[in-house]
Amino acid sequence: MLVRIVKLTFKKENITSFETIFKNNKQKIRQADGCTFLELLQSEEDKNIFFTYSHWNSATDLENYKNSEFFKSVWQKTKLLFEAKPEAWSLTKKETIN
């Protein structure tokens, strides 16, 4: 399994617009082939910083999603709202602690 964490920093005046985009598209993202989990997190210290946290069956599934017309359409709208360049990490889950 691949874990994907993306840090998104928005201009304060664009937070509501981003939250609307996410709300309107989260179900379709969760239904993408290979996506098994998706959540949105917001920093307690800096309210204009968000993280998406998602699980993918494979790196190929993530790449296929990122190359989809759906992703390109949503990303086109989202990137207009940024204050800083997004950062992303793809991680392999090594151990789960319960």
Secondary structure as the mmCIF struct_conf table of DSSP 4:
data_model
#
loop_
_struct_conf.conf_type_id
_struct_conf.id
_struct_conf.beg_label_comp_id
_struct_conf.beg_label_asym_id
_struct_conf.beg_label_seq_id
_struct_conf.end_label_comp_id
_struct_conf.end_label_asym_id
_struct_conf.end_label_seq_id
STRN STRN1 LEU A 2 THR A 9
STRN STRN2 PHE A 10 PHE A 10
HELX_RH_3T_P HELX_RH_3T_P1 LYS A 12 ASN A 14
HELX_RH_AL_P HELX_RH_AL_P1 ILE A 15 ARG A 30
TURN_TY1_P TURN_TY1_P1 GLN A 31 GLN A 31
BEND BEND1 ALA A 32 ALA A 32
TURN_TY1_P TURN_TY1_P2 ASP A 33 GLY A 34
STRN STRN3 CYS A 35 GLN A 42
BEND BEND2 GLU A 44 GLU A 45
TURN_TY1_P TURN_TY1_P3 LYS A 47 ASN A 48
STRN STRN4 ILE A 49 TRP A 56
BEND BEND3 ASN A 57 ASN A 57
HELX_RH_AL_P HELX_RH_AL_P2 ALA A 59 LYS A 66
TURN_TY1_P TURN_TY1_P4 ASN A 67 ASN A 67
BEND BEND4 SER A 68 SER A 68
HELX_RH_AL_P HELX_RH_AL_P3 GLU A 69 THR A 78
HELX_RH_3T_P HELX_RH_3T_P2 LYS A 79 LEU A 81
STRN STRN5 PHE A 82 PHE A 82
BEND BEND5 GLU A 83 ALA A 84
STRN STRN6 GLU A 87 THR A 92
#
